[in-house]
Structures are given as C-alpha cells and as structure tokens.
Amino acid sequence: MIRNIYLKNQRKVNFILLLGSLILVSGCAPKISNKISKQYPALDYREEVRVFNLDESLPPDAEELGKVNINDNGFSANCGWSEVIELAKTEARKIGGNAIKITKHRPPDFTSSCHRIDALIVRIENLDQQKITEVLDTSLISADYALLRIYRNNSYGTLIRYDLYLGDSLIARVANNWRKTVKVKKDGYNTLWAKTEAKEELPIKIEKGKEYYIRCGVRPGLMIGRPELELVDNQRGKSEFGLIKAKNEITQILMNDGSIIKCYINYEDNDNLYITDINDKQNQEKFIRKSEIKKIDKKN
C-alpha cells in the first residue's frame, strides 16, 4: 500500500518536472510567425538557403512564397544573429524556399536582448548560378596586414563598456554606438576575447590582405551583463559599420586645392588617410593622400 502511494507520488513529481522542462525550453525559444502564400515540397535540412541582406536586391525571377517574422517572446534566449537566421532558413525549407530576403532588422536594444528580423521567403530557379557579390577593400591588395572592423550599434547595456583583446594584446575599448578599425600584421589562428562578469571568446583565423567585421554587444547577465562577439559576413558588416557615425568622429579636411571633405576617419598609414565620406550614401571607403591635405579639423 505504502509502496503504491510512493510510486504514484513519484510519477506525479516526474510529470511536473517534465512539464516544467518543456515550458522552460519553449519559453526560451524566439517567437516565430509566418504568412504563407505559396508552397513547394519541403527542402532537405542539409540544403543551403541563401540570405539576401537589407542592402541586396533579389534577382528578377525570385518567386515570393511568404513572409517570416522572428521576434522576442519576452523570455527568449539563444537569439543571436546566427540563431535567428537559422530559424528563418528552417521556415523557408519547410515550404520549399531556397532563399530569404531580410526586409527589417532590429538589433538588441534596451527593450530586448534578441536580434529580431522580418524576411521574405523566396524560391529562385538556378540559384547556384546567381552571382554572389563579395565586398572587397581594394586598398588591401598585396597588403602585409589584415583589418579588423570592430563595431557596436545601439544595443542593450548602453552604459557598459569593456576591453577587447586579440590574444594577449588590448586592441580596443568597446562602447555603445562605436566603431574602430584595427590593423593586424600577425596572421594565423588567434582569439578575440572580452570579459565583464563572464568571459566571451571568438576564435578567428586572420589572413593578410583581408578584412573582418566584428560585431560587439552586451547580453543580459546576473549583474552587469556579458560581452557578445560575432564575426559577420563582409556584406552585412560593411553596411552596419558604415551606419555608425558618432558625433566625435566627424572630421573636416581642407585639401591643398581648397576643397573641403567632411568624413569619418577609419584608419591611416604612413601615406594615406582611409575615410568614409559623409555625403557618400553607399558608405564606400576612400583614401586621401596625406601630401594633398592642408589642414584637419575635428568637429565634436
């Protein structure tokens, strides 16, 4: 009799624990909603889904199948950029879509620690023949260094700053709405890392003549928040990097010929300044020979 009561109570406890675990897992997942207008047979989970970023156009033959929204459910975790993109890709595969087009991106901010996106799900015939545009910095051809484009947009924990290291070397002090370009002459495998109440590491293989975009952030922690480091593709990184224009970066350059250039100085070497022209809507990086400069004024 006693044994039967014990087993019955034990089953109740196990059921409650299982139910609590399921609620916890489902509560941690971002909220996914979609609107489907057309459907094809589902794709295999191993088949790649192409991502078109905000500043990329879809080819003319792209067929729209629906829309997907990845949002914060109020208790979401595991909602970094990579995780959110994979969720959108999974939704695309379910209805036979082989590409998604990002139409809106809301990065982490004071209202949410998650990346939130809206995207179109599309099907493109002969997708493997579509040309993929790679963002290249022509100033890096034959260079004996690599560039780390490090940035942090407006995000959660606006007052939290932290030191960023490459191996044993301190390379930047990361702040909100901030960016910096760092030259690295040592190539090979290394680790970017930062530490507040916890340590975050990002393994990276650096090759001379290339550039790397590192998106920094802060995610909620027990006390002051934890660093977040992410290596993003050059197409997206260049777009996000160019949008960060803190007031103290604005520089006015008076050239020898009397012309004036308002810009953001990204970095410099012995001969040139590498800048982003304020009036250039495409955020293309340019260089100015120092020998052609008469005066530089900071506009704080």
C-alpha positions as CSV (number, residue, x, y, z in Angstrom):
1,M,0.0,0.0,0.0
2,I,2.7,2.4,1.0
3,R,4.8,1.4,-2.0
4,N,1.9,2.1,-4.3
5,I,1.3,5.6,-2.8
6,Y,5.1,6.3,-3.2
7,L,5.2,5.2,-6.8
8,K,2.1,7.3,-7.6
9,N,3.6,10.4,-6.0
10,Q,6.9,9.8,-7.7
11,R,5.1,9.7,-11.1
12,K,3.4,13.0,-10.3
13,V,6.7,14.6,-9.4
14,N,8.3,13.3,-12.6
15,F,5.4,14.6,-14.7
16,I,5.7,18.0,-13.0
17,L,9.4,18.1,-13.7
18,L,8.9,17.1,-17.3
19,L,6.2,19.7,-17.8
20,G,8.3,22.4,-16.2
21,S,11.2,21.5,-18.5
22,L,9.0,21.7,-21.6
23,I,7.7,25.1,-20.5
24,L,11.2,26.3,-19.9
25,V,12.5,25.1,-23.3
26,S,9.6,26.6,-25.2
27,G,9.8,29.8,-23.2
28,C,13.5,30.3,-24.3
29,A,12.8,30.0,-28.0
30,P,12.2,33.1,-30.0
31,K,8.6,33.7,-31.3
32,I,8.2,32.6,-35.0
33,S,5.3,33.8,-37.1
34,N,4.8,33.4,-40.8
35,K,2.3,34.1,-43.6
36,I,2.5,31.7,-46.5
37,S,1.1,32.5,-49.9
38,K,2.5,29.5,-51.9
39,Q,4.3,26.3,-51.1
40,Y,6.5,23.7,-52.8
41,P,7.8,20.4,-51.5
42,A,10.0,20.9,-48.4
43,L,13.8,21.0,-48.9
44,D,16.2,18.7,-47.1
45,Y,17.5,20.1,-43.9
46,R,21.1,19.9,-45.3
47,E,20.2,22.1,-48.3
48,E,21.6,25.6,-48.1
49,V,19.3,28.6,-48.0
50,R,20.8,31.8,-49.5
51,V,20.5,35.0,-47.4
52,F,20.0,38.4,-49.1
53,N,20.7,41.2,-46.7
54,L,18.9,44.6,-46.4
55,D,21.1,46.3,-49.0
56,E,20.9,43.4,-51.5
57,S,18.4,43.1,-54.3
58,L,16.6,39.9,-55.2
59,P,17.0,38.7,-58.8
60,P,14.1,39.4,-61.2
61,D,13.0,35.7,-61.3
62,A,12.6,35.4,-57.5
63,E,9.2,34.0,-56.6
64,E,7.8,35.1,-53.2
65,L,6.3,32.2,-51.2
66,G,5.6,34.0,-47.9
67,K,7.0,36.1,-45.0
68,V,8.5,35.1,-41.7
69,N,9.0,37.1,-38.6
70,I,11.4,36.1,-35.8
71,N,10.7,38.1,-32.6
72,D,11.3,38.1,-28.8
73,N,8.7,36.2,-26.9
74,G,9.6,38.1,-23.7
75,F,11.7,35.3,-22.3
76,S,13.9,34.4,-25.3
77,A,17.4,33.1,-25.2
78,N,19.6,31.7,-28.0
79,C,18.5,34.6,-30.2
80,G,21.8,35.8,-31.5
81,W,22.1,36.8,-35.2
82,S,23.2,33.3,-36.3
83,E,20.5,31.5,-34.4
84,V,17.8,33.8,-35.7
85,I,18.9,33.4,-39.3
86,E,18.9,29.6,-38.9
87,L,15.4,29.7,-37.7
88,A,14.3,31.8,-40.7
89,K,16.1,29.3,-43.0
90,T,14.3,26.4,-41.4
91,E,10.9,28.1,-42.1
92,A,12.0,28.6,-45.7
93,R,12.9,25.0,-46.2
94,K,9.5,23.9,-44.8
95,I,7.7,25.5,-47.8
96,G,10.4,24.9,-50.5
97,G,12.1,28.2,-50.3
98,N,15.8,28.3,-51.1
99,A,16.4,32.0,-50.2
100,I,15.3,34.6,-47.7
101,K,15.5,38.4,-48.1
102,I,15.9,40.4,-44.9
103,T,13.4,43.3,-45.0
104,K,13.8,44.6,-41.4
105,H,16.4,44.0,-38.7
106,R,16.0,45.2,-35.1
107,P,19.3,44.6,-33.2
108,P,19.4,44.1,-29.4
109,D,18.5,47.2,-27.5
110,F,17.1,48.3,-24.1
111,T,13.7,46.6,-24.9
112,S,15.2,43.2,-25.9
113,S,18.5,41.3,-25.9
114,C,17.5,39.5,-29.2
115,H,18.0,40.1,-32.8
116,R,14.6,40.4,-34.5
117,I,14.0,40.2,-38.2
118,D,11.3,40.3,-40.9
119,A,12.1,38.4,-44.1
120,L,10.6,37.3,-47.4
121,I,10.8,33.6,-48.2
122,V,11.5,33.2,-51.9
123,R,12.3,30.5,-54.5
124,I,14.9,31.2,-57.1
125,E,15.5,28.9,-60.1
126,N,19.2,28.1,-60.8
127,L,20.2,29.8,-57.5
128,D,23.7,28.3,-57.7
129,Q,24.3,30.3,-60.9
130,Q,23.4,33.6,-59.2
131,K,26.4,35.8,-58.7
132,I,27.3,36.4,-55.1
133,T,28.8,39.9,-54.6
134,E,31.8,39.8,-52.3
135,V,32.8,43.0,-50.6
136,L,36.5,43.7,-51.1
137,D,38.7,46.5,-49.9
138,T,40.9,47.3,-52.9
139,S,43.4,49.0,-50.6
140,L,44.2,45.6,-49.2
141,I,45.6,44.1,-52.4
142,S,49.0,42.8,-51.6
143,A,48.9,44.3,-48.1
144,D,51.1,42.9,-45.4
145,Y,48.3,43.3,-42.8
146,A,44.6,42.5,-42.2
147,L,41.9,44.8,-41.0
148,L,39.5,44.2,-38.1
149,R,36.5,46.4,-38.4
150,I,35.1,46.4,-34.9
151,Y,31.8,48.0,-34.1
152,R,28.9,48.1,-31.7
153,N,25.5,49.6,-32.6
154,N,22.9,50.9,-30.2
155,S,22.1,47.9,-28.1
156,Y,21.3,46.5,-24.6
157,G,23.5,47.8,-21.8
158,T,24.3,51.2,-23.3
159,L,26.5,52.2,-20.3
160,I,28.5,49.0,-20.2
161,R,32.0,49.2,-21.8
162,Y,34.7,46.6,-21.9
163,D,38.2,45.9,-23.2
164,L,38.6,43.8,-26.3
165,Y,41.8,41.7,-26.6
166,L,43.4,39.9,-29.5
167,G,45.4,37.2,-27.8
168,D,47.3,39.0,-25.1
169,S,47.1,42.4,-26.8
170,L,44.5,45.0,-25.8
171,I,43.1,46.4,-29.1
172,A,40.0,48.5,-28.2
173,R,37.7,49.8,-25.6
174,V,34.2,48.8,-26.8
175,A,31.4,51.4,-26.1
176,N,27.9,51.8,-27.4
177,N,27.4,53.3,-30.9
178,W,31.1,53.0,-31.6
179,R,33.4,51.7,-34.3
180,K,37.1,51.3,-34.8
181,T,39.4,49.8,-37.5
182,V,42.5,47.9,-36.2
183,K,45.5,46.8,-38.4
184,V,46.8,43.3,-37.6
185,K,50.1,42.2,-39.0
186,K,50.2,38.8,-37.4
187,D,48.2,36.3,-39.3
188,G,47.1,32.8,-38.4
189,Y,44.8,31.4,-35.7
190,N,44.0,33.7,-32.7
191,T,41.3,34.5,-30.3
192,L,39.3,37.7,-29.7
193,W,38.0,37.9,-26.2
194,A,36.5,40.3,-23.6
195,K,35.4,39.9,-20.0
196,T,32.9,41.6,-17.7
197,E,31.2,39.3,-15.2
198,A,31.9,36.5,-17.7
199,K,34.5,35.9,-20.4
200,E,33.4,35.6,-24.1
201,E,35.8,34.2,-26.7
202,L,35.7,34.3,-30.5
203,P,38.3,32.2,-32.3
204,I,39.4,33.8,-35.6
205,K,41.8,32.9,-38.4
206,I,43.4,36.0,-39.7
207,E,44.9,36.2,-43.2
208,K,46.8,39.2,-44.5
209,G,45.1,41.2,-47.3
210,K,41.6,40.5,-45.8
211,E,39.2,42.4,-43.7
212,Y,37.0,41.1,-40.9
213,Y,33.9,42.6,-39.4
214,I,33.4,42.0,-35.7
215,R,30.0,43.0,-34.2
216,C,30.2,43.6,-30.4
217,G,27.3,43.8,-28.0
218,V,26.2,43.0,-24.5
219,R,23.7,40.4,-23.4
220,P,21.9,40.2,-20.0
221,G,23.9,38.7,-17.1
222,L,23.4,38.2,-13.4
223,M,24.8,41.7,-12.5
224,I,26.3,43.9,-15.3
225,G,25.8,42.0,-18.5
226,R,28.1,39.8,-20.6
227,P,30.1,40.6,-23.7
228,E,28.9,39.4,-27.1
229,L,31.3,39.0,-30.0
230,E,30.2,37.9,-33.5
231,L,32.1,37.6,-36.8
232,V,29.7,38.7,-39.5
233,D,30.0,38.4,-43.3
234,N,31.6,41.4,-45.1
235,Q,28.4,42.4,-46.9
236,R,26.4,42.8,-43.8
237,G,29.3,44.1,-41.7
238,K,30.2,46.9,-44.1
239,S,26.6,48.1,-44.1
240,E,26.3,48.1,-40.3
241,F,29.8,49.5,-39.8
242,G,29.0,52.4,-42.1
243,L,25.8,53.3,-40.3
244,I,27.6,54.0,-37.0
245,K,28.5,57.7,-37.1
246,A,29.2,59.0,-33.6
247,K,29.4,62.8,-33.3
248,N,33.0,62.8,-32.2
249,E,34.1,61.0,-35.4
250,I,33.2,63.8,-37.7
251,T,36.2,65.4,-39.3
252,Q,36.6,68.3,-41.8
253,I,39.6,68.0,-44.1
254,L,40.9,71.1,-46.0
255,M,42.7,70.0,-49.2
256,N,45.6,71.8,-50.8
257,D,43.3,72.7,-53.7
258,G,40.8,74.5,-51.4
259,S,38.2,71.8,-51.4
260,I,36.7,70.6,-48.1
261,I,35.8,67.0,-47.3
262,K,33.5,66.1,-44.3
263,C,34.2,62.5,-43.3
264,Y,34.8,59.8,-40.7
265,I,38.5,58.7,-40.5
266,N,38.6,54.9,-40.3
267,Y,42.4,54.5,-40.0
268,E,45.6,55.7,-41.5
269,D,49.0,54.5,-42.6
270,N,52.3,56.4,-43.4
271,D,51.0,57.8,-46.7
272,N,47.2,57.8,-46.6
273,L,44.0,58.5,-44.6
274,Y,41.3,56.0,-45.2
275,I,37.9,57.7,-44.8
276,T,34.1,57.3,-45.2
277,D,32.7,60.4,-47.0
278,I,29.6,61.7,-45.2
279,N,28.0,62.6,-48.5
280,D,28.5,59.2,-49.9
281,K,25.2,57.3,-49.4
282,Q,26.9,54.0,-50.3
283,N,29.4,54.3,-47.4
284,Q,32.3,53.4,-49.7
285,E,35.7,53.7,-48.1
286,K,38.1,56.1,-49.9
287,F,41.7,57.1,-49.3
288,I,43.3,60.6,-49.3
289,R,47.0,61.1,-49.7
290,K,48.4,62.9,-46.8
291,S,50.6,65.0,-49.1
292,E,47.4,66.5,-50.5
293,I,46.0,67.6,-47.1
294,K,46.4,71.2,-45.9
295,K,44.5,71.0,-42.6
296,I,42.4,68.6,-40.5
297,D,39.7,69.8,-38.1
298,K,37.7,67.7,-35.7
299,K,34.0,68.7,-35.3
300,N,33.0,67.5,-31.9
